[in-house]
Amino acid sequence: MLTDSLAGPGQEGKGHYCAYELAPGTFLSDQRNTFVALENMRNFAKEYKATGKPFFVGLGFHKPHLPWHFPKKVLWCCLLLLCVLLRCLC
């Protein structure tokens, strides 16, 4: 059963997945880091257009290492997509 593989916060050792109910406007660390990197890229791109000075932006993601952390709505979207694909293949 799907819920047997889910672990809540603080129970990461009990499953490979950790689906969170995120409050609106809250994000996981990789999401926050991505937003910062995008903002930096926008700022550096403006500077590049003005001065021609090249730039580098490095971004490392902590996930997808086990356990995988993601919002629960992502899990259900993936399951829905899988059901649609399986239905198309049959």
C-alpha positions as CSV (number, residue, x, y, z in Angstrom):
1,M,0.0,0.0,0.0
2,L,1.3,3.4,-0.9
3,T,0.9,5.1,2.5
4,D,3.1,2.4,4.1
5,S,6.2,3.8,2.3
6,L,5.5,7.4,3.4
7,A,7.2,8.8,6.4
8,G,6.3,12.0,8.2
9,P,8.7,14.6,9.4
10,G,11.1,13.1,11.9
11,Q,10.5,9.6,10.6
12,E,12.7,9.7,7.6
13,G,14.4,6.4,8.4
14,K,11.1,4.5,8.1
15,G,10.5,4.9,4.3
16,H,12.1,6.2,1.2
17,Y,9.5,9.0,0.7
18,C,8.6,11.9,2.9
19,A,5.6,13.8,1.6
20,Y,4.9,17.0,3.4
21,E,1.8,19.0,3.7
22,L,3.3,22.4,3.0
23,A,1.5,25.6,4.1
24,P,0.8,28.0,1.2
25,G,3.9,30.2,0.6
26,T,6.4,27.7,2.2
27,F,9.0,25.8,0.3
28,L,11.5,23.0,0.8
29,S,15.2,24.0,0.9
30,D,15.9,23.0,-2.8
31,Q,13.0,25.1,-3.9
32,R,14.2,28.2,-1.9
33,N,17.7,27.7,-3.3
34,T,16.4,27.6,-6.8
35,F,14.5,30.9,-6.3
36,V,17.7,32.5,-5.1
37,A,19.7,31.2,-8.0
38,L,17.1,32.4,-10.5
39,E,17.1,35.9,-9.0
40,N,20.9,35.9,-9.1
41,M,20.8,34.9,-12.7
42,R,18.4,37.7,-13.6
43,N,20.6,40.2,-11.9
44,F,23.8,38.9,-13.4
45,A,22.1,38.8,-16.9
46,K,21.2,42.5,-16.6
47,E,24.8,43.3,-15.6
48,Y,26.1,41.2,-18.5
49,K,23.9,43.0,-21.0
50,A,25.1,46.4,-19.7
51,T,28.9,45.5,-19.3
52,G,29.5,42.3,-21.2
53,K,31.1,40.9,-18.0
54,P,30.6,37.1,-18.0
55,F,29.2,35.4,-15.0
56,F,28.8,31.9,-13.4
57,V,26.0,30.7,-11.1
58,G,26.5,27.4,-9.4
59,L,23.6,25.6,-7.8
60,G,23.7,22.2,-6.0
61,F,20.6,20.3,-5.1
62,H,20.5,18.3,-1.8
63,K,17.7,16.1,-3.1
64,P,17.0,13.6,-4.7
65,H,18.9,11.7,-2.1
66,L,17.0,9.2,0.1
67,P,14.7,10.0,1.7
68,W,13.0,12.0,-1.0
69,H,11.2,15.1,0.4
70,F,8.4,16.7,-1.6
71,P,5.0,18.3,-1.2
72,K,2.1,15.8,-1.1
73,K,0.4,17.4,-4.1
74,V,3.4,16.4,-6.2
75,L,2.9,12.8,-5.2
76,W,-0.7,12.8,-6.3
77,C,0.1,14.6,-9.6
78,C,2.7,11.9,-10.4
79,L,0.3,9.1,-9.5
80,L,-2.4,10.6,-11.7
81,L,0.1,10.9,-14.6
82,L,1.1,7.3,-14.1
83,C,-2.5,6.2,-14.2
84,V,-3.1,8.1,-17.4
85,L,0.0,6.6,-19.0
86,L,-0.9,3.1,-18.0
87,R,-4.4,3.5,-19.3
88,C,-3.0,4.7,-22.7
89,L,-0.7,1.8,-22.9
90,C,-3.4,-0.8,-22.2
